[in-house]
Amino acid sequence: MPELLAPTVRLHRPWLAAHREWGPGLHEDGFGLSASDQVDSPAGFAAWVASLPGAHAVCRWLVEDGQVLGGIALRTGPAEYVEWAGHLGFGIRPSARGRGLASWALRQMLPEARRLELPRVLLVCAAENLASARTIERAGGVLEEVRQTGHGPVRRYWITLEVL
């Protein structure tokens, strides 16, 4: 059974295995990784993990049997970044896809968005990423539009949150 865990240095090796499986680049949405992050060394990884629980995001890793299967982030600001990337971003390592993990993680994070008193959340995915689009739609996402960006066309979805 998977768990959503706060990022921790004790998962350095399993996290690196997931990162390597994705291959080169920074396309693991949900991890909050940037090009300047040095995650290979224990010290660099520790510094990166310490930077994650910032004031503008709640990050969680999907972990099962000691393996990091993916990540999800709930972003609350800055507004320009949320407008571009969405409130929620997720990524599942290739070998763990097709199991419904992204849908499960997304459903687990919606109550956190409610606790933060967000009336609705924006989710964005590449227009051709039909797996992410289906995940978002299964969670109640309503397509607002397909928008052209500097990174290509993206689908923009909104999920309206019920008041607790």
C-alpha positions as CSV (number, residue, x, y, z in Angstrom):
1,M,0.0,0.0,0.0
2,P,1.5,3.4,-1.0
3,E,2.0,6.2,1.4
4,L,2.4,10.0,0.9
5,L,5.4,11.0,2.9
6,A,7.1,14.4,3.5
7,P,10.5,14.5,1.7
8,T,13.2,13.0,3.8
9,V,17.0,12.4,3.5
10,R,16.5,8.8,4.5
11,L,15.0,8.1,1.0
12,H,18.1,9.5,-0.8
13,R,19.0,6.2,-2.7
14,P,15.4,5.3,-3.5
15,W,14.7,8.9,-4.7
16,L,17.9,8.8,-6.9
17,A,16.7,5.5,-8.4
18,A,13.4,7.1,-9.4
19,H,15.1,10.2,-10.7
20,R,17.5,8.1,-12.9
21,E,14.6,6.1,-14.2
22,W,13.1,9.3,-15.6
23,G,16.3,9.9,-17.5
24,P,18.0,13.2,-18.2
25,G,16.1,16.5,-17.6
26,L,13.9,18.0,-15.0
27,H,10.5,16.6,-15.9
28,E,9.5,15.0,-12.6
29,D,6.6,17.3,-11.7
30,G,5.8,17.0,-8.0
31,F,9.4,16.9,-6.8
32,G,10.2,20.6,-6.9
33,L,13.5,20.0,-8.6
34,S,15.3,22.8,-10.4
35,A,18.4,22.8,-12.6
36,S,20.6,24.2,-9.9
37,D,19.8,21.5,-7.3
38,Q,22.7,19.1,-6.6
39,V,21.0,15.9,-5.5
40,D,23.6,13.2,-6.2
41,S,25.7,13.8,-3.0
42,P,24.2,13.3,0.4
43,A,25.0,16.9,1.4
44,G,23.4,18.3,-1.8
45,F,20.4,16.1,-1.4
46,A,20.0,17.1,2.3
47,A,20.2,20.8,1.3
48,W,17.5,20.3,-1.4
49,V,15.2,18.3,0.9
50,A,15.5,21.1,3.5
51,S,14.5,23.7,1.0
52,L,11.3,21.8,0.0
53,P,8.8,22.5,2.8
54,G,8.7,26.2,1.8
55,A,5.9,28.6,2.6
56,H,4.5,28.2,-0.9
57,A,4.2,24.4,-1.4
58,V,3.4,21.2,0.3
59,C,5.5,18.4,-1.2
60,R,4.9,14.7,-0.7
61,W,6.5,11.6,-2.1
62,L,4.7,8.4,-3.0
63,V,6.5,5.6,-1.3
64,E,5.8,1.9,-1.3
65,D,8.0,-0.9,0.1
66,G,10.9,1.6,0.4
67,Q,10.7,2.7,-3.2
68,V,9.9,6.3,-4.3
69,L,7.3,5.9,-6.9
70,G,6.6,9.6,-7.6
71,G,5.8,13.0,-6.1
72,I,3.1,15.5,-5.8
73,A,3.2,19.1,-4.9
74,L,0.4,21.5,-3.8
75,R,1.6,25.0,-4.7
76,T,0.0,28.2,-3.2
77,G,2.3,30.9,-4.6
78,P,3.7,33.0,-6.1
79,A,0.6,33.6,-8.2
80,E,2.5,33.8,-11.5
81,Y,4.1,30.4,-10.9
82,V,0.7,28.8,-9.9
83,E,-0.9,30.4,-13.0
84,W,1.8,28.7,-15.2
85,A,2.3,25.4,-13.3
86,G,-1.0,24.9,-11.5
87,H,-1.7,24.4,-7.8
88,L,-1.1,20.7,-8.0
89,G,1.6,18.9,-10.0
90,F,2.4,15.2,-9.9
91,G,4.7,12.7,-11.5
92,I,5.0,9.0,-11.4
93,R,8.2,7.1,-12.3
94,P,7.7,5.1,-15.6
95,S,7.8,1.7,-14.0
96,A,5.0,2.6,-11.6
97,R,2.6,4.1,-14.1
98,G,-0.8,2.5,-14.9
99,R,-1.6,1.6,-11.3
100,G,-3.7,4.6,-10.5
101,L,-1.1,6.1,-8.1
102,A,-1.4,9.6,-9.5
103,S,-5.2,9.5,-9.1
104,W,-4.8,8.2,-5.5
105,A,-2.2,10.9,-4.6
106,L,-4.3,13.6,-6.1
107,R,-7.4,12.6,-4.1
108,Q,-5.2,12.5,-1.0
109,M,-4.0,16.1,-1.5
110,L,-7.4,17.7,-2.2
111,P,-8.2,17.8,1.6
112,E,-4.9,19.6,2.2
113,A,-6.0,22.2,-0.4
114,R,-9.3,22.6,1.4
115,R,-7.5,23.1,4.7
116,L,-5.6,25.9,3.1
117,E,-9.0,27.4,2.2
118,L,-8.5,27.2,-1.5
119,P,-11.9,27.4,-3.2
120,R,-10.6,25.6,-6.3
121,V,-7.3,24.3,-7.6
122,L,-5.7,24.6,-11.1
123,L,-4.0,21.7,-12.7
124,V,-2.0,22.0,-15.9
125,C,-0.6,19.3,-18.2
126,A,0.8,19.1,-21.7
127,A,-1.9,18.9,-24.2
128,E,-0.6,15.6,-25.5
129,N,-0.3,14.0,-22.1
130,L,-3.6,12.1,-22.2
131,A,-2.7,10.0,-19.1
132,S,-2.4,13.1,-16.9
133,A,-5.5,14.6,-18.5
134,R,-7.5,11.4,-17.6
135,T,-6.1,11.5,-14.1
136,I,-7.2,15.1,-13.6
137,E,-10.6,14.4,-15.1
138,R,-11.2,11.4,-12.9
139,A,-10.5,13.7,-9.9
140,G,-13.2,16.1,-11.0
141,G,-11.1,18.4,-13.2
142,V,-13.1,20.5,-15.6
143,L,-11.2,21.6,-18.7
144,E,-11.1,25.4,-18.9
145,E,-9.1,25.6,-22.1
146,V,-6.1,24.4,-24.1
147,R,-3.6,27.3,-24.1
148,Q,-0.5,27.8,-26.2
149,T,2.6,28.6,-24.1
150,G,6.3,28.9,-24.7
151,H,6.6,25.2,-23.9
152,G,3.8,24.2,-26.3
153,P,0.1,23.7,-25.8
154,V,-1.2,22.9,-22.3
155,R,-4.6,21.8,-20.9
156,R,-5.8,23.8,-18.0
157,Y,-8.3,22.2,-15.6
158,W,-10.0,23.4,-12.4
159,I,-11.3,21.3,-9.5
160,T,-13.8,23.1,-7.3
161,L,-13.3,22.1,-3.7
162,E,-16.2,21.5,-1.3
163,V,-16.1,23.5,1.9
164,L,-15.2,21.3,5.0
